[in-house]
Amino acid sequence: MLSNIEKLLNSGVAEVIEKVSLEKRLKSGKKLRVKLGIDPTKPDIHLGHTVPLRKLRQFQEAGHKAVLIIGDFTTRIGDPSGRSEERPMLTQKEIKANMKNYLRQAGRVIDLKKTEIHYNSEWFEKDNSIFLKLASLATAQQILEREDFQKRFREGSGPTVLEMTYPLLQGYDSVMV
């Protein structure tokens, strides 16, 4: 039978990037904050979301703090990962309609009572200068090194400047929680 640490590191994962570091932190007994962000681009959480949600649940069951971020701001841009073209821009009304059932659906997998929940509009709409600060911290080369962006360049349909901001905004979510 797998220990909690072995289950967290090996069960339901394809790869753990910083496995040695994570294993060391888990063995220290320190409680971790584990974050998952979901953009409400569609009205329902899809089956693909259940994989990271189940992993989040495993961390909850091991006593760690789960943090769920609903990307109601970043949805306006749309996650460009794995995309061959830009996502259509959604209106605020469409985003609100899409996220109407997200928490209920996520609650079928994770324990919402033990989950810290945020909407990333909490910080992005409060201070519009955040974007300028973030944009000054990364180089175009760093952003363009993304494999999915490289692929689109090779295919002649590179990402828009707006899409290239998505990784910065996504990273800032982690800073805020």
MARMARTI-220423 format. One record per residue (C-alpha): residue number from 1; x, y, z; residue in one letter. Coordinates in steps of 0.2 Angstrom, whole numbers, plus 2048, in hexadecimal, padded with zeros to 3 digits. Example, Ala and Ser with C-alpha at 12.3 -4.5 7.8 and 13.67 -1.06 7.14 Angstrom:
BEGIN
+-----+-----+-----+-----+---+
:   k :   X :   Y :   Z : r :
+-----+-----+-----+-----+---+
:   1 : 83E : 7EA : 827 : a :
:   2 : 844 : 7FB : 824 : s :
+-----+-----+-----+-----+---+
This chain:
BEGIN
+-----+-----+-----+-----+---+
:   k :   X :   Y :   Z : r :
+-----+-----+-----+-----+---+
:   1 : 800 : 800 : 800 : m :
:   2 : 806 : 811 : 7FB : l :
:   3 : 80A : 81E : 809 : s :
:   4 : 802 : 82F : 808 : n :
:   5 : 812 : 837 : 801 : i :
:   6 : 814 : 829 : 7F4 : e :
:   7 : 802 : 82B : 7EF : k :
:   8 : 804 : 83E : 7ED : l :
:   9 : 814 : 83C : 7E3 : l :
:  10 : 810 : 82D : 7D8 : n :
:  11 : 7FD : 82A : 7D7 : s :
:  12 : 7F4 : 832 : 7C9 : g :
:  13 : 803 : 83C : 7C2 : v :
:  14 : 80D : 83B : 7B2 : a :
:  15 : 81B : 845 : 7B8 : e :
:  16 : 820 : 84F : 7C8 : v :
:  17 : 82C : 85D : 7C3 : i :
:  18 : 834 : 860 : 7D4 : e :
:  19 : 832 : 84F : 7DB : k :
:  20 : 841 : 84F : 7E7 : v :
:  21 : 83C : 860 : 7ED : s :
:  22 : 82A : 85C : 7F0 : l :
:  23 : 82E : 84B : 7F8 : e :
:  24 : 83A : 854 : 804 : k :
:  25 : 82C : 861 : 809 : r :
:  26 : 81F : 854 : 80B : l :
:  27 : 82B : 84A : 816 : k :
:  28 : 82E : 859 : 821 : s :
:  29 : 81C : 859 : 827 : g :
:  30 : 819 : 86B : 822 : k :
:  31 : 807 : 86D : 81B : k :
:  32 : 808 : 874 : 809 : l :
:  33 : 7FC : 87F : 7FF : r :
:  34 : 7F8 : 877 : 7EF : v :
:  35 : 7F0 : 881 : 7E1 : k :
:  36 : 7E6 : 87D : 7D2 : l :
:  37 : 7DF : 88B : 7C6 : g :
:  38 : 7D0 : 887 : 7BB : i :
:  39 : 7CA : 894 : 7AE : d :
:  40 : 7B7 : 893 : 7AA : p :
:  41 : 7B9 : 893 : 797 : t :
:  42 : 7AA : 887 : 796 : k :
:  43 : 79A : 885 : 7A1 : p :
:  44 : 7A0 : 874 : 7A9 : d :
:  45 : 7B0 : 86E : 7B1 : i :
:  46 : 7B6 : 860 : 7A4 : h :
:  47 : 7BC : 84F : 7A7 : l :
:  48 : 7CE : 855 : 7A5 : g :
:  49 : 7CC : 860 : 7B5 : h :
:  50 : 7C9 : 851 : 7BF : t :
:  51 : 7DB : 84B : 7BF : v :
:  52 : 7E2 : 85A : 7C8 : p :
:  53 : 7D3 : 85C : 7D3 : l :
:  54 : 7D5 : 84A : 7D8 : r :
:  55 : 7E8 : 84E : 7DC : k :
:  56 : 7E2 : 85D : 7E6 : l :
:  57 : 7D6 : 852 : 7F0 : r :
:  58 : 7E5 : 846 : 7F4 : q :
:  59 : 7EE : 855 : 7FB : f :
:  60 : 7DF : 85A : 805 : q :
:  61 : 7DD : 848 : 80C : e :
:  62 : 7F0 : 849 : 811 : a :
:  63 : 7EC : 859 : 81B : g :
:  64 : 7F2 : 866 : 80F : h :
:  65 : 7E9 : 876 : 80A : k :
:  66 : 7E1 : 876 : 7F9 : a :
:  67 : 7DF : 886 : 7F0 : v :
:  68 : 7D3 : 887 : 7E1 : l :
:  69 : 7D4 : 897 : 7D6 : i :
:  70 : 7C6 : 89A : 7CA : i :
:  71 : 7CE : 8A4 : 7BC : g :
:  72 : 7C0 : 8B0 : 7B8 : d :
:  73 : 7CD : 8BD : 7B3 : f :
:  74 : 7D9 : 8B2 : 7A9 : t :
:  75 : 7CA : 8AA : 7A0 : t :
:  76 : 7C9 : 8BA : 796 : r :
:  77 : 7D9 : 8B6 : 78E : i :
:  78 : 7D8 : 8A3 : 78E : g :
:  79 : 7E6 : 897 : 792 : d :
:  80 : 7F0 : 895 : 782 : p :
:  81 : 7F8 : 884 : 787 : s :
:  82 : 7F6 : 877 : 77A : g :
:  83 : 7EC : 883 : 76F : r :
:  84 : 7EF : 885 : 75C : s :
:  85 : 7E5 : 895 : 75C : e :
:  86 : 7E0 : 8A3 : 767 : e :
:  87 : 7D1 : 89F : 772 : r :
:  88 : 7C1 : 8AB : 76F : p :
:  89 : 7C0 : 8B9 : 77C : m :
:  90 : 7B1 : 8B6 : 788 : l :
:  91 : 7A6 : 8C3 : 78F : t :
:  92 : 7A4 : 8C6 : 7A2 : q :
:  93 : 792 : 8BF : 7A0 : k :
:  94 : 799 : 8AF : 797 : e :
:  95 : 7A6 : 8AD : 7A5 : i :
:  96 : 79A : 8AF : 7B3 : k :
:  97 : 78D : 8A3 : 7AB : a :
:  98 : 79C : 896 : 7A8 : n :
:  99 : 7A2 : 896 : 7BA : m :
: 100 : 790 : 895 : 7C1 : k :
: 101 : 792 : 883 : 7C5 : n :
: 102 : 7A5 : 881 : 7C7 : y :
: 103 : 7A6 : 880 : 7D9 : l :
: 104 : 797 : 874 : 7DA : r :
: 105 : 7A0 : 869 : 7CD : q :
: 106 : 7B1 : 86A : 7D5 : a :
: 107 : 7A9 : 866 : 7E6 : g :
: 108 : 7A5 : 855 : 7DF : r :
: 109 : 7B8 : 851 : 7DF : v :
: 110 : 7C0 : 85D : 7ED : i :
: 111 : 7BA : 861 : 7FE : d :
: 112 : 7B4 : 873 : 7FC : l :
: 113 : 7B3 : 876 : 80E : k :
: 114 : 7C5 : 873 : 810 : k :
: 115 : 7CA : 87D : 800 : t :
: 116 : 7CF : 88F : 7FF : e :
: 117 : 7C6 : 896 : 7F0 : i :
: 118 : 7CB : 8A6 : 7E6 : h :
: 119 : 7C6 : 8AE : 7D6 : y :
: 120 : 7D5 : 8B6 : 7CE : n :
: 121 : 7CB : 8C6 : 7CA : s :
: 122 : 7CE : 8C9 : 7DD : e :
: 123 : 7DF : 8CF : 7D9 : w :
: 124 : 7E0 : 8D3 : 7C6 : f :
: 125 : 7D1 : 8DF : 7C7 : e :
: 126 : 7D6 : 8E8 : 7D7 : k :
: 127 : 7E6 : 8EE : 7D0 : d :
: 128 : 7E8 : 8F0 : 7BD : n :
: 129 : 7FA : 8F5 : 7BE : s :
: 130 : 7FE : 8E3 : 7C3 : i :
: 131 : 7FF : 8DE : 7B0 : f :
: 132 : 80C : 8EC : 7AD : l :
: 133 : 816 : 8E5 : 7BC : k :
: 134 : 815 : 8D3 : 7B6 : l :
: 135 : 819 : 8D8 : 7A4 : a :
: 136 : 829 : 8E0 : 7AA : s :
: 137 : 82F : 8D0 : 7B3 : l :
: 138 : 830 : 8C4 : 7A4 : a :
: 139 : 839 : 8C5 : 793 : t :
: 140 : 830 : 8C1 : 783 : a :
: 141 : 83D : 8B3 : 781 : q :
: 142 : 838 : 8AB : 791 : q :
: 143 : 825 : 8AB : 78B : i :
: 144 : 829 : 8A6 : 77A : l :
: 145 : 833 : 896 : 780 : e :
: 146 : 823 : 88E : 784 : r :
: 147 : 821 : 87E : 779 : e :
: 148 : 80F : 882 : 774 : d :
: 149 : 814 : 893 : 76E : f :
: 150 : 823 : 88D : 765 : q :
: 151 : 818 : 880 : 75C : k :
: 152 : 80C : 88E : 757 : r :
: 153 : 81A : 898 : 750 : f :
: 154 : 821 : 88A : 746 : r :
: 155 : 80F : 888 : 73F : e :
: 156 : 80E : 89A : 73A : g :
: 157 : 801 : 89F : 747 : s :
: 158 : 80A : 8A6 : 756 : g :
: 159 : 801 : 8AB : 766 : p :
: 160 : 7FA : 8BC : 768 : t :
: 161 : 802 : 8C8 : 774 : v :
: 162 : 7F3 : 8C6 : 77F : l :
: 163 : 7F5 : 8B3 : 780 : e :
: 164 : 808 : 8B6 : 784 : m :
: 165 : 802 : 8BF : 794 : t :
: 166 : 7F8 : 8AF : 79B : y :
: 167 : 808 : 8A7 : 7A3 : p :
: 168 : 80C : 8B7 : 7AC : l :
: 169 : 7FA : 8B8 : 7B3 : l :
: 170 : 7F9 : 8A6 : 7B7 : q :
: 171 : 80A : 8A7 : 7C1 : g :
: 172 : 803 : 8B6 : 7CA : y :
: 173 : 7F4 : 8AC : 7D0 : d :
: 174 : 801 : 8A1 : 7DA : s :
: 175 : 809 : 8B0 : 7E1 : v :
: 176 : 7F9 : 8B7 : 7E8 : m :
: 177 : 7F4 : 8A6 : 7F0 : v :
+-----+-----+-----+-----+---+
